[in-house]
């Protein structure tokens, strides 16, 4: 498991990759705040675009784990 410092370093590196990386890093930070506030990362899909984003990340991660086409990377 990555600690907070490692995660922040990964987010900074992702942010430097361009617009999409910057948006992704912002969403991850939003998810971390949600986790801190609620004690979990189970954001309801109806929670506007943020909930849909979280659901999409889960879907992409499952594809990545199954070695299917996905936007996820090992980082």
C-alpha angles and dihedrals in degrees: 000000000000119000123226094265093052091047092050091050090051091049092050090051091048091049090056092057092077143266098328092046090050092051091046092051090050090052092050090052088049089052091050090053090048089052092049091049098043104025093238143056097232096121110181112244088230087062088103121256092331093064091047090049091053090049091050091051090053091050092049091047091053090050090049091051090050090050092244126139107292141154089231123108130195089259 
